[in-house]
Amino acid sequence: MVANEMWGGRFAGGPGKIMEDITPSIAFDKRLAEQDLAGSRAHVRMLAIQGIVSKEDAEAILKGLETIGGEIAQGKFVFKRALEDIHLNIESRLGEIVGEAAGRLHTARSRNDQVATDLRLWIRQACERAEAGLKALQGALLTQAQSHAATIMPGFTHMQSAQPVTFGHHCLAYVEMFERDRARFADARKRLNECPLGAAALAGTSFAIDREVTARTLGFARPMRNSLDAVSARDFALEYLAAAAISATHLSKLAGEIVQWSSPQFGFVRLSDAFTTGSSIMPQKRNPDAAELIRGKTGRVLGDFVALATVVKGLVLAYGSDLQEDKERVFDAADTLELSLAAMAAMIADLQADAGAMRAAAGAGYPTATDLADWLVRVLKKPFREAHHIAGAIVKRAEEMKVALDKLPLEEMRKLEPAVTDEVFSVLSLEASVASRMSLGGTAPARVREQLVFWGEKLK
Ligand code: ARG
């Protein structure tokens, strides 16, 4: 066993066998290759500007990095476990390509500030992808809402039919949630956009580097102010994971609705063959697998957040190898979220709402009882509590006669409240109920159409 070629100066032997299994991160951090190359380019350019390396060496290094970028893009680069991680793999290959000059790249830098920089760059892009994925999903929901601004469906509380709402209103509720999710990613992206490069191992460096230059080159707003913080902070990764976890809970909620809605018992929506699978034993089945899987994958994303939060909890300053555990959590959450967002957007675009089934379900369970009580308050000037009581008695009578509220004869209502007039029928239909919900944010189709205009502008 030989000492490590990159840092083995004072080591007589190589690491123990088990270290070869526990130390390497290359299997997953090769996903940081692009960011690592960008960081190295910015660093070596700055070193040349500052006269810390010669122009010739910098040129040679930049050319070598370009070659490596090409090799990686073409799948020709050989990643070696013995070289632990992406940083050492690239540096070692650079040595093979450009010789001695390669060794000057690591001046005034450490893998600690390097990996922190790479991961910030990676997550910055992941935030942008999440924002784009969310926006596409909002667009699909908006399209459904535009077709169904006045489509009546039952609104539920406690999973009991509560009051009728419109399907468009329901879709726009999710557009709101995903808008907040998008803002969370944008916010995290803005806050993480400070550059750790130049913090070196933990204390800064004695070389006269210019951190403004590297920060600017990499598109960061500014260098991080404190070198200890720069190499050890992972709250930016936690913020990304928290935003992903919250998005995932919203996706799971919508997925859960689709699972219910597409069941034969509900029949509110139909998914095409492209988004359902059959059963190997029950020929009648059309399973909404994608929705169930999206719902299930929420567990992974929440788990990723909890796992990294547990890693960083109680960690002292500055860098510790514990931090190597950050990347897989971030990659897993990003892969899962991006796949879920794409699948959900496609499924929403695909689904066909069954307005008839929704309306029939909305009529069951006396959902306009509140409208009746409100009418008794407004027209007969009853206190709401008394009105609630009278409306309850009228619902009971309708139930006994097995008719909908708007089909209950006026005489029957009058037996329970003599002052009721036939004007009451103007509020008892589903359409009237929905149309009357004109308060700000209410479900009235006229209000929903206002919201459609707002979102149409915003998501353009
Ligand atoms: N592979 C390491 C990581 O993922 C890079 C930093 C290693 N630094 C060190 N001093 N061992 O965090």
Boltz pocket constraint, residues with backbone or C-beta under 6 A from the ligand:
constraints:
  - pocket:
      binder: B
      contacts: [[A, 23], [A, 25], [A, 29], [A, 84], [A, 85], [A, 111], [A, 112], [A, 115], [A, 319], [A, 320], [A, 321], [A, 323], [A, 324], [A, 325]]
      max_distance: 6.0
